[in-house]
Structures are given as C-alpha cells and as structure tokens.
C-alpha cells in the first residue's frame, strides 16, 4: 500500500488538528533535520521513520534519514548492548567497546551533518556521532526507544558521557528516566492509523481471515498478538482461557511471529502447543513477517484482546488493539500503564486468576467491553497516533531553541 | 450593547511538551518532599494535565496527585482529600502547592502508615514546557464564535479556559471576559463562568458551550453539525451525545424538537457533511 499523505490524516484527526500541526511547522521555517539510526528495515524505529520522514517533508521540514553501516561484529555488540540496557546480565569487554567506537568513527567519516539545524540520533548504535557536532550549530537530540530503567551500570556510564553532550534526550516512558544533566523529554511511540496493521478493513476481508484459520465467527474470540516469548506469558493466557471456558463457550487465538530464528521462541511455542493440547478452540498461529493485514483482521474480528506481558517496553500492540475499539486486558507493566487506564480505556490485572475473571466479565458484559473500546480509541487518537508523535518532535525542536524557558510564545 | 465588538476574539493555542525531572516518589512522604521541592512548572503539569488530556470517560478528570495517591498507592482517604483540592479554584500554583502540602502533612501527623507503591509505579515528577501560538482564527460576534468553536482544537479551549487565566492571573476565563467586555453580554459571560470546568472533559465543555451559545443565537441542529464538521467524527459524535444526553426537557425546549427527531436529523447531517467534505476536498466544511 502506498504511504499515506499528510492530507489523508484529515479524516482521522480532523481538520482543526491538522491545521494546527501545519501552523506549528511554519514556526520552524523549513529547517533541515537529519535522523540517524542503524537499520532501514525491520523494527519499530525504521517503521516509524519510513512514515514520519515523508510527513515531515510535507510540512516543509527538510528531513533526511541516514542509516549507519556496520559488520556482523558491530551488530553482535549492539545486540548485546541492547540486552544489557534492558537489564540482562552481560559481560562487556574492552574489545566490544572498541568495536563499537571503531564503527561509529567510520560512520562519522562518511556522514556529513554540515548545515543541519537539528539531528535526531536514534538509540545507542550511532550515539558517538555527536562527535560530528559543529561547535555552536544546530540542536542534537538522542532519541532513546528502549527501556533503560535498569541498565547495565558500566555500559550506561559509558553511554551517559555521550548522552550528556546532546542538547536533550527523548525517552518513551516516565519509568525510563535517568539522572541526566540535559533535559529528558517524554514522547511515547506511535501507531500509524493508515498502515496495513491498523487501517479500516472490509467485513468480508475480516471474515475471510477468520475462516482461513478455522476460527468460528459465531462464538466469542479472545486474542493475544505477540511473539512467542516468556515475557509475554502465553502459557498464562492458556491457563486463564481454560478457567474462562469452564463458564463461557469461547475460543482463544495466540498469534505472533519471531519463533523460527529464535531457539527460545521455538521452545515457548512448543510448550504453548503442549499446554493447549488437542483443544480445537485454541488457535496457535505462527504468522510470517509482513502479515500485517491478517493481524489487523484477527484483532478486528476478536471480542477481547489480551496483552499478558510480564515485562514490556512500550507495548504498542496495546494501542493497535485500542485503536480498533477493542477492550484490552493487560498487566500494568512498562509503557502499558500509559495506555490502559484501568476501567476507563481497558482493564489492568495482576494475576492469571485476575486475567481469567476480567475476560469472563467482559465476555458476559459486551456493553462494558464496547464502552471501554470506544474510550480506548479516543484515547489513542489523542495520544498515540503518528501525527501526535510528529507534533511532539516539532515541539522538541521549538523548545530547544529556547532551552531555559518554561513558557514559549511563538 | 448590541454593536460589533471593539476587538475580535483571538483564538490562541497551547502545546505542551513534557520533560521528566528525574525525581520519583514511592510513598506519601516522598511525594510530599517532591511537592515541596520541584519547580512550579512541575506542580502545574501534574495539576492540569488531566484537564488537558482527559477524554469523556464517564468520570471527571482527577489530577495526578489525587489519582496516584488513591489509585496507585491505595491511600484512599488521602487520595480523596487531594482530589478534592481543585486547582481551578486557585489564583496561582503556589496556593495550590501549599494546600497539597497542608493536607498531606496533616494526614501524616494522624497516620504513620507508609504504604509503598508497587515497583515500577512510582510517581515520576515531570514538568511541562508550554508553547503558545496564535491559531489565526478570529471571532467578531457570537455567530463567528460558534463557527470558530468548530475549527479550534481542544488545546485552544484549554488555553482560554485554564491556562491563560492561571498564567496571566486573570479574574475569569478568556471567553467570559470577551463576552462581557467586548460584546456587552454579561449574562452569557456569567453562564460560561459558571461551567464547572474541573469536572468535565474538554469535549463535554465544548458541547456545553455550543448549547449555551446556540440558545442565544437560535441555531438549528443541522447548522450546528455543519459548523463542527471540521472536527474528527469521533469528537462530533461525543459532542452530539453530550448534547443529546442533556435533560430531555432542556433539549426539547431549546431545539423545539424531540430528542429522537433531533438524533435522526443530526445523523443525516453528519453523513451529508462528511460526504460534502470528501467531494469538495480538504478544508471544505
């Protein structure tokens, strides 16, 4: 599907909101803005930049997007850094730091930021590019998309020295805040309402997808969309489903990808299959990458969506379901607490028993589920759409022009 | 006074960029220490972001101090007392902060309880940077004002009802001041002043403003729909629901139609407005 144009969002966010966005961009007067990350395909950051950079250009921001280069040795190190920042115990050697610095240096030689008014460096991989900053020119922002609430101490100390040379940092959730000498802005990630994963679908397409997977459209469907990962606790979802089924005739869909190249994922998938046994009402769907339309249809065809994560970065699958006016039941972890306000935009639970009871109560009270779903969509429209994300980036650029002021008159 | 106003109403808007301060609280004492120590912009953020961001969730907005204490920390009694401290009733942030401190200190004197929040649910002190800009939208009379109400965002409503009053220490909200001082409509101004903005979402406030203003102008329901057509459909639906759930007697006497007749007309009106907008291209309302 062709990328959406700015004007296409008018139907979604309204003319008033769109006009305000354009007006805000006019205050920036055609600035040059560079984004740098480490991959052009796969992952949430690339997905957002693919859509955001063209939208910025439509707003007369002269935006460009650079991707740094690296060999396997570099990406092995950055993967290990990623895990260590997430709190996993890792041993980081001097050689690893050296590999990281060498590749950053090589990329710095190839990239030219001369004349850029604002540079957004995404995540730790290209963080040392701050060395390229011209004295006194432009604003440099480190955009951190990952959970750094409990990072590996040594690694964070190494990175912090770079972070504090930027004009500001952006984090996704208040829980990720660190003590820093520069401002830390709070900007959650976003979903694109016009992307295949989220756009409106015809009823017959949704029905076709459910039929394809032999899911009965006449009975309630409880769904969790996620990788087969222990942190998503799919086994807990199966257990809760068994408890619900003692009272209500319904089906469970566990759909996700990412297991084939991940030995741990394959193990979890096997355990889930084992726990599900031969129950024809438990549908375990291992979907290939790019199955966005099918995932969209599965969510839209479901009665209740579950996100039983025990640990989560931001958990955008929650916003994706909320945007489809679905009642979501989730645990209060990571960025999910920013999305689900208990009993207003969804339900928060703290145990498998609580999950089972919440599923039962929503299946038995469809009006309550519909009400939560309506609130959820409205909440996402106000807070987690790509247009809001875009707006917040514009605000960061405007705020950094006046870094000492709390009230800025444009 | 019935002539044109001396000065048109200039719709401003306020965008908020949130920054974390790095300070956290896990219990009431730490919350108190934080409230005493953080800058005024942080108290402002936590006292007002609920009004800025709250949608119609069937319950009124609750500021962050009351919500966290009652719902996260589960100090229900203190949470209620803090929630009851209405920031819109204070002329400045200092007074609101002092009242929070007074209530928490009194609570701590009487109750040594030190409940801790669950890990990961700490109160994170943030602060807002407000970026204020002119929308370019102007209104010279009540009709123009109603039309503008269909073209401005909730952020603009928020600015004129909450932010400007507090920041510029005005005696009333901007709308009421303009209706009274420029249009010579003290009754209309008083009606808007009496709106309890602390217990409604901005969508609800917009709906009530439409009803109050429509009564002065005798505008038909379909005309109203045409004028709000620049707002997203969800918001228009909320707006109409709000209007239709006003007491039946009020709606009937105002519109001269039964609510069901009105609902049908409104639904047709929305469809027509949306269809017209699609066929005439962007910006056509």
Boltz contact constraints between the chains, C-beta under 6 A:
constraints:
  - contact:
      token1: [A, 7]
      token2: [B, 282]
      max_distance: 6.0
  - contact:
      token1: [A, 10]
      token2: [B, 282]
      max_distance: 6.0
  - contact:
      token1: [A, 13]
      token2: [B, 232]
      max_distance: 6.0
  - contact:
      token1: [A, 14]
      token2: [B, 231]
      max_distance: 6.0
  - contact:
      token1: [A, 14]
      token2: [B, 232]
      max_distance: 6.0
  - contact:
      token1: [A, 15]
      token2: [B, 230]
      max_distance: 6.0
  - contact:
      token1: [A, 16]
      token2: [B, 151]
      max_distance: 6.0
  - contact:
      token1: [A, 16]
      token2: [B, 152]
      max_distance: 6.0
  - contact:
      token1: [A, 16]
      token2: [B, 153]
      max_distance: 6.0
  - contact:
      token1: [A, 16]
      token2: [B, 230]
      max_distance: 6.0
  - contact:
      token1: [A, 17]
      token2: [B, 153]
      max_distance: 6.0
  - contact:
      token1: [A, 20]
      token2: [B, 153]
      max_distance: 6.0
  - contact:
      token1: [A, 174]
      token2: [B, 20]
      max_distance: 6.0
  - contact:
      token1: [A, 174]
      token2: [B, 124]
      max_distance: 6.0
  - contact:
      token1: [A, 175]
      token2: [B, 120]
      max_distance: 6.0
  - contact:
      token1: [A, 177]
      token2: [B, 20]
      max_distance: 6.0
  - contact:
      token1: [A, 177]
      token2: [B, 22]
      max_distance: 6.0
  - contact:
      token1: [A, 179]
      token2: [B, 22]
      max_distance: 6.0
  - contact:
      token1: [A, 183]
      token2: [B, 19]
      max_distance: 6.0
  - contact:
      token1: [A, 184]
      token2: [B, 19]
      max_distance: 6.0
  - contact:
      token1: [A, 184]
      token2: [B, 20]
      max_distance: 6.0
  - contact:
      token1: [A, 185]
      token2: [B, 19]
      max_distance: 6.0
  - contact:
      token1: [A, 186]
      token2: [B, 18]
      max_distance: 6.0
  - contact:
      token1: [A, 186]
      token2: [B, 20]
      max_distance: 6.0
  - contact:
      token1: [A, 344]
      token2: [B, 57]
      max_distance: 6.0
  - contact:
      token1: [A, 375]
      token2: [B, 57]
      max_distance: 6.0
  - contact:
      token1: [A, 378]
      token2: [B, 55]
      max_distance: 6.0
  - contact:
      token1: [A, 378]
      token2: [B, 234]
      max_distance: 6.0
  - contact:
      token1: [A, 379]
      token2: [B, 55]
      max_distance: 6.0
  - contact:
      token1: [A, 395]
      token2: [B, 15]
      max_distance: 6.0
  - contact:
      token1: [A, 395]
      token2: [B, 17]
      max_distance: 6.0
  - contact:
      token1: [A, 395]
      token2: [B, 131]
      max_distance: 6.0
  - contact:
      token1: [A, 398]
      token2: [B, 131]
      max_distance: 6.0
  - contact:
      token1: [A, 399]
      token2: [B, 17]
      max_distance: 6.0
  - contact:
      token1: [A, 399]
      token2: [B, 129]
      max_distance: 6.0
  - contact:
      token1: [A, 406]
      token2: [B, 41]
      max_distance: 6.0
  - contact:
      token1: [A, 406]
      token2: [B, 129]
      max_distance: 6.0
  - contact:
      token1: [A, 407]
      token2: [B, 130]
      max_distance: 6.0
  - contact:
      token1: [A, 408]
      token2: [B, 131]
      max_distance: 6.0
  - contact:
      token1: [A, 409]
      token2: [B, 132]
      max_distance: 6.0
  - contact:
      token1: [A, 410]
      token2: [B, 131]
      max_distance: 6.0
  - contact:
      token1: [A, 410]
      token2: [B, 133]
      max_distance: 6.0
